[in-house]
Amino acid sequence: MLDHFPFYLGLILAIVLLIMLAGKIKVAYPVLLVVAGLLISFIPGIPVIHIDPELIFIIFLPPLLYEASWAISWKELWRWRRIISSFAFIVVFLTAMSVAFVANHFIPGFSIALGFLLGGIVSPPDAVSAGAILKFVKVPKRMSSILEGESLLNDASSLIIFRFALIAVGTGQFIWYEAAATFIWMVIGGVGIGLLVGWLFMKGHRLLPTDANTDIVLTLLAPYIMYIAAEEVHSSGVLAVVSGGLFLSNKRHSFLSSTSRFRGINFWESLCFVLNGLVFMLIGLDLPEIVAGLNGVSVGTAIGYGLLITLVLIIGRILSAYGAVVVTLIARNFITVADTRSPGFKVPLVLGWTGMRGVVSLAAALSIPLTLNGAPFPQRNLILFITFIVILSTLLLQGLTLPYLIRKIGIPDVDHTLSEEEEEQQLKRDMTHQAVMHLRSNYSEELKEQIFLQQLIAKWEGKEQLMVDPDQQDVCKSVYQDVLDRQRQWLLAKNTEEVTLNEELVRKYLLYLDLEEEKLQFM
C-alpha cells in the first residue's frame, strides 16, 4: 500500500486536472475520467488496480447517496412522485427483464437467472453522469427533478433485483411468495431504519453540545450507520441512506446552526468531488484485470455482447419513457396528476437518452462471488466485461451527444414564465419587503434610534453600506438576527406553498441568510 501511495496521490492530481479540463471543454467529467483511466491502465509499470466491491459499496456509496439526498428538493420529489416511482421501480424491472431474455437468447451459457443478474447490474442509470452533463445545458426544472429523484431510488430497486437473481442462480429456483416477502421487508425495513437512525441523529444534534466541527463529523457518520444497520438486518441499505438523508435534509433548519449548514455544504461538496472522481477513474483502471478474466471468450465477441446489451438498455429506456407518458395521459382521467398537459415527444426522448451507467453497476458486478457451491461462479468474468462495455459505451455515446440533443430539440419550461434572473429579482424584492415590514412592525422604536437599522433598510434598497456604532452593537445584532430568522421562516414557508417556485433560488438565499448570520459573529 505504501509503495503505491505516490501513485494514488498522482491519481487525485490527475482527477482534479481532468475535471478542470472537462469544465473548460464542456464535457461531462465522468466521460473524461473513464477514458483517462483506461488509457493510464496501458502505461507500463502502472500498478494493477484490484477494486474490492465492499470498498465501493461501504466506503463510496453511502456518502454519495447521502449527499444526493440532501441536494434534492423534497417538494419536487413529492410533486413528481408517480413518474419518479415508475422509472425507479417499474422501468428498472422491465429493463432487467428485457436484458434477461436477450442475454438468455443470444449469449451462450446464460440462463434466465443469470440474465436477470446481469439486468439488475446494468439497469440503473448513473445520477452523477446525468447531473454533470445537465450543468452545461439548460433544461426545465421538472426534468432535472425527475432525473435526480429517479437516481435516488433506482439504485435500490436494481440491487434488490440483483440480490434475488443471485439467490436464484445459487439455489436453482425462484419462490415468488418468499421473494415478495423479502422485497417488502427490504423496502419497509430500509426506509424504516433510515428514518429511525435519522431521527436519532437529529435528536443527538439538538441535545448534545455540538459545534460546527462535530456537526459535520456526525453528518459524515450518519450515512454509514444507516447503510450498515439496514444491511445487517437484510433490508436495503440504499433506501435507508436515501430515506434518512431526505428526512434530515428536510429538517436541517431545525437542528443545525447556520455555521454548521454553511461549512457543511463546503465539506460535502469537496468530499463527493473526490469520491466521484476516484470511482470513475477506477472504472477505467480496472479494465486489464477484467480482460484477463475472459477465459474461453474472445475480446471481440465479448465487446459484441456488451454492445448488444447496451442497445437493449437504450431502446428499452426510450420506449419506457414514452410508455410512462401514455400511462400518465390515461391516468389523468381518473386521478390527479402533477401536470395534465401532454409533454409531446421531446421530453420523453431526452429522458430516455439520459441512461448513462456508472458506479453502482460496476460495484454490483464486482460483488458477484468468485465461487458458487465450490465451483467458479458461472459467467462471472463475462458479466464483468459486459458491465464495463455498457458503462463505457453509454458514457461515450449518450454522454457526449446528450448536450447536443437537448440544444437541438429545445424544451420549453412550462412551469416558469419568468426568466431565472427575473424570478430571482422578484424573490429578492419579496424578501426585502418581509424584512422591512418585520422591522417596522416589531422594532419601530429601535428603528428611530438605531442608525444601524436605518442603514439596514438602506442596504436592502441598495443605497449604502452598513456601519455599526460599537455602543449599539449588541442591540443591533439581536434585532438583525431576528430579522434573518423571520426571512428564513418566510422563505421556507413560501417554498412549501408555491409548487413551481424554483428551489435552487430558495436554497441560494437560504445560504445567503446563513452567510449574513455568520457575519454577525465578527461585528
BELHUZI-V450501 format. One record per backbone hydrogen bond with DSSP energy under -0.5 kcal/mol. CO is the residue of the C=O (numbers start at 1). NH is the residue of the N-H. If there is no record, write none. Layout:
co->CO nh->NH
co->CO nh->NH
This chain:
co->1 nh->5
co->2 nh->5
co->4 nh->8
co->5 nh->9
co->6 nh->10
co->7 nh->11
co->8 nh->12
co->9 nh->13
co->10 nh->14
co->11 nh->15
co->12 nh->16
co->13 nh->17
co->14 nh->18
co->15 nh->19
co->16 nh->20
co->17 nh->21
co->18 nh->22
co->19 nh->23
co->20 nh->24
co->21 nh->25
co->22 nh->26
co->22 nh->27
co->28 nh->31
co->28 nh->32
co->29 nh->33
co->30 nh->34
co->31 nh->35
co->32 nh->36
co->33 nh->37
co->34 nh->38
co->35 nh->39
co->36 nh->40
co->37 nh->41
co->39 nh->42
co->40 nh->43
co->43 nh->46
co->48 nh->50
co->49 nh->51
co->50 nh->52
co->51 nh->53
co->52 nh->55
co->52 nh->56
co->53 nh->57
co->54 nh->58
co->54 nh->59
co->55 nh->59
co->55 nh->60
co->56 nh->60
co->56 nh->61
co->57 nh->62
co->60 nh->64
co->61 nh->65
co->62 nh->66
co->63 nh->67
co->64 nh->68
co->65 nh->69
co->66 nh->70
co->67 nh->71
co->68 nh->72
co->72 nh->74
co->73 nh->77
co->74 nh->78
co->75 nh->79
co->76 nh->80
co->78 nh->81
co->80 nh->84
co->81 nh->85
co->82 nh->86
co->83 nh->87
co->84 nh->88
co->85 nh->89
co->85 nh->90
co->86 nh->91
co->87 nh->92
co->89 nh->93
co->90 nh->94
co->91 nh->95
co->92 nh->96
co->93 nh->97
co->94 nh->98
co->95 nh->99
co->96 nh->100
co->97 nh->101
co->98 nh->102
co->99 nh->103
co->100 nh->104
co->101 nh->105
co->102 nh->106
co->103 nh->107
co->106 nh->108
co->107 nh->110
co->109 nh->111
co->111 nh->115
co->112 nh->116
co->113 nh->117
co->114 nh->118
co->115 nh->119
co->116 nh->120
co->117 nh->121
co->118 nh->122
co->119 nh->123
co->123 nh->125
co->126 nh->130
co->127 nh->131
co->128 nh->132
co->129 nh->133
co->130 nh->134
co->131 nh->135
co->133 nh->136
co->137 nh->139
co->140 nh->143
co->140 nh->144
co->141 nh->145
co->142 nh->146
co->143 nh->147
co->144 nh->148
co->145 nh->149
co->146 nh->150
co->147 nh->151
co->148 nh->152
co->149 nh->153
co->150 nh->153
co->150 nh->154
co->151 nh->155
co->153 nh->157
co->154 nh->158
co->155 nh->159
co->156 nh->160
co->157 nh->161
co->158 nh->162
co->159 nh->163
co->160 nh->164
co->161 nh->165
co->162 nh->166
co->163 nh->167
co->164 nh->168
co->165 nh->169
co->166 nh->170
co->167 nh->171
co->168 nh->172
co->174 nh->176
co->175 nh->179
co->176 nh->180
co->177 nh->181
co->178 nh->182
co->179 nh->183
co->180 nh->184
co->181 nh->185
co->182 nh->186
co->183 nh->187
co->184 nh->188
co->185 nh->189
co->186 nh->190
co->186 nh->236
co->187 nh->191
co->188 nh->192
co->189 nh->193
co->190 nh->194
co->191 nh->195
co->192 nh->196
co->193 nh->197
co->194 nh->198
co->195 nh->199
co->196 nh->200
co->197 nh->201
co->198 nh->202
co->199 nh->203
co->200 nh->204
co->201 nh->205
co->202 nh->206
co->203 nh->207
co->204 nh->208
co->208 nh->210
co->211 nh->215
co->212 nh->216
co->213 nh->217
co->214 nh->218
co->215 nh->219
co->216 nh->220
co->217 nh->221
co->218 nh->222
co->219 nh->223
co->220 nh->224
co->221 nh->225
co->222 nh->226
co->223 nh->227
co->224 nh->228
co->225 nh->229
co->226 nh->230
co->227 nh->231
co->228 nh->232
co->229 nh->233
co->230 nh->233
co->230 nh->235
co->231 nh->234
co->235 nh->237
co->236 nh->240
co->237 nh->241
co->238 nh->242
co->239 nh->243
co->240 nh->244
co->241 nh->245
co->242 nh->246
co->243 nh->247
co->244 nh->248
co->245 nh->249
co->246 nh->250
co->247 nh->251
co->249 nh->252
co->251 nh->254
co->251 nh->255
co->252 nh->255
co->252 nh->256
co->257 nh->261
co->258 nh->262
co->259 nh->263
co->260 nh->264
co->261 nh->265
co->262 nh->266
co->263 nh->267
co->264 nh->268
co->265 nh->269
co->266 nh->270
co->267 nh->271
co->268 nh->272
co->269 nh->273
co->270 nh->274
co->271 nh->275
co->272 nh->276
co->273 nh->277
co->274 nh->278
co->275 nh->279
co->276 nh->280
co->277 nh->281
co->278 nh->282
co->279 nh->283
co->280 nh->284
co->281 nh->285
co->282 nh->286
co->284 nh->287
co->285 nh->49
co->286 nh->290
co->287 nh->291
co->288 nh->292
co->289 nh->293
co->290 nh->293
co->291 nh->294
co->293 nh->295
co->294 nh->296
co->298 nh->302
co->299 nh->303
co->300 nh->304
co->301 nh->305
co->302 nh->306
co->303 nh->307
co->304 nh->308
co->305 nh->309
co->306 nh->310
co->307 nh->311
co->308 nh->312
co->309 nh->313
co->310 nh->314
co->311 nh->315
co->312 nh->316
co->313 nh->317
co->314 nh->318
co->315 nh->319
co->316 nh->320
co->317 nh->321
co->318 nh->322
co->319 nh->323
co->320 nh->324
co->321 nh->325
co->322 nh->326
co->323 nh->327
co->324 nh->328
co->325 nh->329
co->326 nh->330
co->327 nh->331
co->328 nh->332
co->330 nh->333
co->331 nh->334
co->331 nh->335
co->335 nh->337
co->343 nh->347
co->345 nh->349
co->346 nh->350
co->347 nh->351
co->348 nh->352
co->349 nh->353
co->350 nh->354
co->351 nh->354
co->353 nh->355
co->356 nh->126
co->358 nh->362
co->359 nh->363
co->360 nh->364
co->361 nh->365
co->362 nh->366
co->363 nh->367
co->365 nh->368
co->370 nh->377
co->372 nh->375
co->375 nh->372
co->377 nh->380
co->379 nh->383
co->380 nh->384
co->381 nh->385
co->382 nh->386
co->383 nh->387
co->384 nh->388
co->385 nh->389
co->386 nh->390
co->387 nh->391
co->388 nh->392
co->389 nh->393
co->390 nh->394
co->391 nh->395
co->392 nh->396
co->393 nh->397
co->394 nh->398
co->394 nh->399
co->396 nh->400
co->397 nh->401
co->398 nh->402
co->401 nh->405
co->402 nh->406
co->403 nh->407
co->404 nh->408
co->405 nh->409
co->406 nh->410
co->410 nh->412
co->412 nh->414
co->413 nh->416
co->415 nh->417
co->419 nh->423
co->420 nh->424
co->421 nh->425
co->422 nh->426
co->423 nh->427
co->424 nh->428
co->425 nh->429
co->426 nh->430
co->427 nh->431
co->428 nh->432
co->429 nh->433
co->430 nh->434
co->431 nh->435
co->432 nh->436
co->433 nh->437
co->434 nh->438
co->435 nh->439
co->436 nh->440
co->437 nh->441
co->438 nh->442
co->439 nh->443
co->443 nh->447
co->444 nh->448
co->445 nh->449
co->446 nh->450
co->449 nh->451
co->450 nh->454
co->451 nh->455
co->452 nh->456
co->453 nh->457
co->454 nh->458
co->455 nh->459
co->456 nh->460
co->457 nh->461
co->458 nh->463
co->459 nh->462
co->469 nh->472
co->470 nh->473
co->472 nh->476
co->473 nh->477
co->474 nh->478
co->475 nh->479
co->476 nh->480
co->477 nh->481
co->478 nh->482
co->479 nh->483
co->480 nh->484
co->481 nh->485
co->482 nh->486
co->483 nh->487
co->484 nh->488
co->485 nh->489
co->486 nh->490
co->487 nh->491
co->488 nh->492
co->489 nh->493
co->490 nh->494
co->491 nh->495
co->492 nh->496
co->493 nh->497
co->494 nh->498
co->497 nh->499
co->498 nh->501
co->501 nh->503
co->502 nh->505
co->502 nh->506
co->503 nh->507
co->504 nh->508
co->505 nh->509
co->506 nh->510
co->507 nh->511
co->508 nh->512
co->509 nh->513
co->510 nh->514
co->511 nh->515
co->512 nh->516
co->513 nh->517
co->514 nh->518
co->515 nh->519
co->516 nh->520
co->517 nh->521
co->518 nh->521
co->519 nh->522
co->520 nh->523
